[in-house]
Amino acid sequence: MDLYDLVKNNRLAIIAKPNASKTAVLGYDKARAAVRIAIAAPPDDGKANAELLKFLKKELGKECELISGKTGRKKIVRFS
């Protein structure tokens, strides 16, 4: 799966699954129009969010920021 194809208007909808054994893309949820991503970090103190942003920067080679979903599983990330 190519994440570039799923970025719309420099934004990507994500469903996060924290506390995974490794950070990886799990697939695309058509019903929610979001990418499912397992995150190898706990949701405590923003650790999972930081790991997610680090992973996306590595995968896509672009700076990104969390614009929605800081405390929830459904997140919106904007790329610059």
C-alpha distances in whole Angstrom, upper triangle without the diagonal:
4,6,9,9,9,12,15,19,18,17,14,15,14,16,17,18,20,22,19,20,17,15,11,8,9,7,9,12,14,17,17,14,13,10,11,12,15,17,20,22,25,25,29,30,27,25,22,22,22,20,17,18,19,15,14,16,15,12,12,16,18,20,19,22,22,23,23,23,25,26,24,21,20,19,19,18,19,18,21
4,5,6,7,10,13,16,15,15,12,14,14,16,17,19,21,24,21,22,19,16,12,10,12,10,10,14,15,19,18,15,13,11,13,13,16,18,20,23,26,26,29,30,26,25,22,21,21,19,16,17,17,14,12,14,13,10,9,13,14,17,17,20,20,22,22,23,24,26,24,21,20,19,18,16,17,16,18
4,5,5,7,10,13,12,11,9,11,11,14,15,17,19,22,20,21,18,14,12,9,11,10,10,13,14,17,16,13,11,8,11,11,14,16,19,21,23,23,26,27,23,22,19,18,18,17,14,14,15,12,9,11,12,8,7,11,12,14,13,16,16,18,19,19,21,23,21,18,17,15,14,12,13,12,15
4,5,6,9,11,10,10,9,12,13,17,18,20,22,25,23,24,21,18,15,13,15,13,13,16,16,19,18,15,13,11,14,15,18,19,22,24,26,26,29,29,25,24,22,20,20,19,16,15,16,14,11,12,13,9,7,10,11,14,13,16,17,18,20,21,22,25,23,21,19,17,15,13,13,11,13
4,6,8,11,11,11,10,12,14,17,19,21,24,27,25,26,23,20,17,14,15,13,11,14,14,17,16,13,12,11,14,16,19,21,24,26,28,27,31,31,27,27,24,22,23,22,18,18,19,17,14,15,16,13,11,14,14,17,16,18,19,20,21,22,24,26,24,22,19,18,16,15,14,13,16
4,6,10,10,9,7,9,10,13,16,18,21,24,22,24,21,18,15,12,14,11,9,11,11,14,13,9,8,8,12,13,17,19,22,24,25,24,28,28,24,24,21,19,21,20,16,16,18,16,12,15,16,13,11,15,14,16,15,16,16,17,17,18,21,23,21,18,15,14,12,12,12,12,15
4,7,6,5,5,8,11,14,16,19,21,25,23,25,22,19,17,14,16,14,12,14,14,16,14,11,10,10,13,14,18,19,22,24,25,24,27,27,23,23,21,18,19,19,15,14,17,15,11,13,15,12,10,13,12,13,12,13,14,14,15,17,19,22,20,18,15,13,11,9,9,9,12
4,5,5,6,9,12,16,18,22,24,27,26,29,26,22,20,17,19,17,14,15,14,16,14,11,11,12,16,17,21,22,25,26,28,26,29,29,25,26,23,20,22,22,18,17,20,18,15,16,19,16,14,16,14,15,14,15,15,14,15,17,20,23,21,19,16,14,11,11,9,10,12
4,5,8,11,15,18,20,24,26,29,29,31,28,24,23,20,22,20,18,19,18,19,17,14,14,15,19,20,23,24,27,28,29,27,30,29,25,26,24,21,22,23,19,18,20,20,16,17,20,18,15,16,14,15,13,14,15,13,15,18,20,23,22,21,18,15,12,11,9,9,10
4,7,10,13,17,19,22,24,27,26,29,26,22,20,18,21,19,17,19,19,21,18,15,14,14,18,18,21,21,25,25,27,25,27,26,23,23,21,18,19,20,16,14,17,16,13,13,16,15,12,13,10,11,9,11,12,12,14,17,18,22,21,20,17,14,10,8,6,5,7
4,7,10,13,15,19,21,24,24,26,23,20,19,16,18,17,15,16,16,18,15,12,11,12,15,15,19,19,22,23,24,22,24,24,20,21,19,16,17,18,14,13,16,15,12,13,16,15,12,14,12,12,9,10,10,9,11,13,15,18,17,16,13,10,7,5,4,6,9
4,6,10,12,16,18,21,20,23,20,17,15,13,15,13,11,12,13,15,12,9,7,8,11,12,15,16,19,20,21,20,23,22,19,19,17,14,16,16,12,12,15,13,10,12,15,13,11,14,12,13,10,10,10,10,11,12,14,17,15,13,11,8,6,5,7,8,12
4,7,10,13,16,19,19,22,20,17,15,13,14,12,10,10,11,12,9,7,5,6,9,10,14,15,19,19,20,18,21,21,18,19,16,13,16,16,12,13,16,15,12,15,17,15,14,17,16,16,12,12,10,10,9,10,13,15,12,10,7,6,5,7,9,12,15
4,6,10,12,16,15,18,16,13,12,10,11,10,9,9,12,12,9,8,5,5,6,7,10,11,15,16,17,15,18,19,16,16,13,11,14,13,10,11,14,13,11,14,16,14,14,17,16,16,13,13,10,11,10,9,12,13,10,8,6,5,6,8,11,13,17
4,7,10,13,13,16,15,13,12,10,10,10,9,9,12,12,9,9,6,6,5,6,9,10,14,15,15,13,17,18,15,16,12,12,15,14,11,13,16,14,13,17,18,17,17,20,20,19,16,15,13,14,12,10,12,12,9,5,5,6,9,11,15,17,20
4,6,10,10,13,12,10,10,10,10,11,12,12,15,15,12,13,10,8,6,5,6,7,10,11,11,10,13,15,13,12,9,9,12,11,8,11,14,12,12,16,17,16,17,20,19,19,16,15,12,14,12,10,11,11,8,5,6,7,10,12,15,17,21
4,7,7,10,10,9,10,10,9,12,13,13,17,17,15,16,13,11,7,6,5,6,9,9,9,9,13,15,13,12,9,11,13,12,10,14,15,13,14,18,18,17,19,22,22,22,19,18,16,18,16,13,13,12,10,7,10,11,14,15,19,21,24
4,6,9,10,9,11,12,12,15,17,17,20,21,18,19,16,14,11,9,6,5,6,6,6,6,10,12,11,9,6,9,11,10,9,13,14,13,15,18,18,18,20,22,22,21,19,18,16,18,16,13,13,12,11,8,12,12,16,16,20,21,25
4,7,8,9,12,14,14,17,19,20,23,24,21,23,19,17,14,11,8,6,5,5,5,7,10,13,12,10,8,12,13,11,12,15,16,15,17,20,20,20,22,24,25,24,22,21,19,22,20,17,16,14,14,12,15,16,19,20,23,24,28
4,5,7,9,11,11,15,17,18,22,23,21,22,18,16,12,9,6,5,5,7,8,11,14,16,15,13,10,13,14,11,12,16,15,13,16,19,18,18,21,23,24,24,22,21,20,23,21,19,18,17,16,13,16,17,20,20,23,24,27
4,7,9,12,12,16,19,21,24,25,24,24,21,18,15,12,8,8,5,8,11,14,16,19,18,14,12,16,16,13,14,17,16,14,17,20,18,18,21,23,25,25,23,24,22,26,25,22,21,20,20,17,20,20,23,22,26,26,29
4,6,10,11,14,18,19,23,25,23,23,19,16,13,10,7,6,5,8,11,14,17,19,17,14,12,14,14,11,11,14,13,11,14,16,14,14,18,20,21,21,20,21,20,24,23,21,20,20,19,17,19,19,21,20,23,23,26
4,7,9,12,15,17,21,22,20,20,16,13,11,7,5,4,5,8,11,13,16,18,15,12,10,12,12,8,8,11,10,7,10,13,12,11,14,16,18,18,17,18,17,20,20,18,18,18,17,15,16,16,17,16,19,19,22
4,6,9,12,15,18,20,19,18,14,11,9,6,5,7,8,12,15,16,19,21,18,16,13,14,14,11,9,12,12,8,10,13,12,10,13,16,17,18,17,18,18,21,20,19,19,20,18,15,16,16,17,16,19,19,22
4,6,8,11,14,17,15,14,11,7,6,4,6,9,12,14,17,17,21,22,19,18,14,15,16,13,10,13,13,10,10,13,13,10,12,16,17,18,17,18,17,20,19,18,19,20,18,14,14,14,15,15,17,17,21
4,7,9,13,15,14,14,11,8,5,5,7,10,13,16,17,18,22,24,21,19,16,17,18,15,13,16,17,13,13,17,16,14,16,19,20,22,20,21,19,22,20,19,20,20,18,14,14,15,17,17,20,20,24
4,7,10,12,12,11,9,6,5,7,10,13,16,19,20,20,24,26,23,22,18,18,20,18,15,17,19,15,14,18,18,15,16,20,20,22,20,21,20,21,20,19,21,22,19,15,14,15,16,17,19,20,23
4,6,9,9,7,6,4,6,9,12,15,19,21,22,21,25,27,24,23,19,19,21,19,16,18,20,17,15,19,19,16,16,20,20,22,20,20,19,20,19,18,20,21,18,15,13,14,14,15,18,19,22
4,6,6,6,5,6,7,10,13,16,20,22,22,21,25,27,24,24,20,20,22,21,18,20,22,19,18,21,22,19,20,23,23,24,21,21,19,20,18,17,20,20,17,13,12,13,14,16,19,20,24
4,5,5,7,9,10,14,17,20,24,25,26,25,28,30,27,27,23,23,25,24,20,22,25,22,20,23,24,21,21,25,24,25,23,23,21,21,19,19,22,22,19,16,14,15,16,18,20,21,25
4,6,8,11,12,15,18,21,25,26,26,24,28,30,27,27,24,23,26,25,22,24,26,24,22,26,27,24,24,27,27,27,24,24,22,21,19,18,22,21,18,15,13,15,16,19,21,23,27
4,5,9,10,13,16,19,22,23,23,21,25,26,23,24,21,20,23,22,19,20,23,21,19,23,24,22,22,25,24,24,21,21,18,18,15,14,18,18,14,12,9,11,12,15,18,20,24
4,7,10,13,16,19,23,24,24,22,26,27,24,24,21,20,22,22,18,19,22,20,17,21,22,20,19,22,21,22,19,19,17,17,15,15,18,19,16,14,11,12,11,14,16,18,21
4,6,9,13,15,19,20,21,19,23,24,20,21,17,16,19,18,14,16,18,16,14,18,19,17,16,20,19,19,16,16,14,15,13,13,16,17,14,11,8,9,9,11,14,15,19
4,6,10,12,16,18,19,18,22,23,20,19,16,15,17,16,12,14,16,13,12,15,16,13,14,17,17,18,15,16,14,16,15,14,16,17,15,11,10,10,10,11,14,15,19
4,7,10,13,15,16,16,19,21,18,18,14,14,16,14,11,14,16,13,12,16,17,14,16,19,19,20,17,17,15,17,16,14,16,16,13,10,9,10,12,13,16,18,21
4,6,10,12,13,13,17,19,16,15,11,11,13,11,8,11,13,10,10,14,14,12,14,17,17,18,16,16,14,17,16,14,15,15,13,10,10,11,12,13,16,17,20
4,7,9,11,12,15,17,15,13,10,11,13,10,9,12,13,10,12,15,15,14,16,19,20,20,18,18,16,19,18,15,16,16,14,11,12,13,15,15,19,20,23
4,6,8,9,12,14,12,10,6,9,10,7,6,10,11,9,11,14,14,14,16,18,19,18,16,16,15,18,17,15,14,14,13,11,13,13,15,15,18,19,22
4,7,10,12,14,12,9,7,10,11,7,9,12,11,10,13,15,15,15,18,20,21,20,19,19,17,21,20,18,17,16,16,14,17,16,19,18,21,22,24
4,7,8,10,9,6,5,9,9,7,9,12,12,11,14,16,16,17,20,21,21,20,18,18,16,20,19,16,14,14,14,13,16,16,18,18,21,22,24
4,5,8,8,6,6,9,10,9,11,14,14,15,17,19,20,20,23,24,24,22,20,19,17,20,18,15,13,12,13,12,15,16,19,19,22,24,26
4,7,6,6,5,7,10,10,11,13,15,15,17,19,20,21,23,24,23,21,19,17,14,17,15,12,10,8,9,10,13,13,16,17,20,22,25
4,6,6,7,9,11,12,13,15,16,17,19,21,22,23,25,26,25,23,20,18,16,18,17,14,11,10,12,13,16,16,19,19,22,24,26
4,6,8,9,10,12,13,14,16,18,19,20,22,23,25,25,24,21,19,17,15,17,16,14,10,10,13,14,17,16,18,18,21,23,25
4,6,5,6,9,10,11,12,14,16,17,19,20,21,22,20,18,15,13,11,14,13,11,8,8,11,12,14,13,15,15,17,19,21
4,5,5,6,9,10,11,12,14,15,17,18,20,20,20,18,16,14,13,16,16,14,11,11,13,13,16,14,17,16,18,20,22
4,5,5,6,9,10,10,12,14,15,16,18,19,19,17,15,13,12,15,14,12,10,10,11,10,13,12,14,14,17,18,21
4,5,5,6,9,10,11,12,14,15,16,17,16,14,11,10,8,11,11,9,7,9,10,10,11,9,11,10,13,15,17
4,5,5,6,9,10,11,12,14,15,16,15,13,11,10,9,13,14,13,10,12,14,14,15,13,14,12,14,15,17
4,6,5,6,9,10,11,12,14,15,15,13,12,12,12,15,16,14,13,14,15,14,15,13,15,13,15,16,18
4,5,5,6,9,10,10,12,13,13,12,10,10,9,13,13,12,11,13,13,12,12,10,11,10,12,13,16
4,5,5,6,9,10,10,11,10,8,7,7,8,11,13,13,12,14,15,14,14,11,11,8,10,10,13
4,6,5,6,9,10,10,10,9,9,10,11,15,17,16,15,17,18,17,17,15,15,12,13,12,14
4,5,5,6,9,10,11,11,10,12,13,16,17,17,16,18,18,16,16,14,15,12,14,13,15
4,5,5,6,8,8,8,8,10,11,14,15,16,16,18,18,16,15,13,12,9,11,9,12
4,6,5,5,5,6,7,10,12,15,17,18,17,20,20,19,18,15,14,11,11,9,11
4,6,5,8,9,10,13,15,19,20,21,20,23,23,21,21,18,17,14,15,12,14
4,6,8,11,11,14,16,19,20,20,21,23,22,20,19,17,16,14,14,12,14
4,5,9,9,13,15,17,19,20,21,23,23,21,20,17,15,12,12,9,11
4,7,9,13,16,18,21,22,22,25,25,23,22,19,17,14,13,10,10
4,6,10,13,15,18,20,20,23,23,22,21,17,15,11,10,6,7
4,7,11,13,16,18,17,21,21,21,20,16,14,10,9,6,6
4,7,9,12,14,14,17,18,17,16,12,10,6,5,4,6
4,6,9,11,11,14,15,15,14,11,9,6,5,7,8
4,6,7,7,11,12,12,11,7,6,5,6,9,12
4,7,8,11,12,13,11,8,6,6,7,10,12
4,6,9,9,10,8,5,5,7,9,13,16
4,5,5,7,6,4,7,9,12,15,18
4,6,8,9,7,9,10,13,16,19
4,7,9,9,12,13,17,20,22
4,6,7,10,13,16,19,23
4,6,10,12,16,19,22
4,7,10,14,17,20
4,7,10,13,17
4,7,10,13
4,7,10
4,7
4
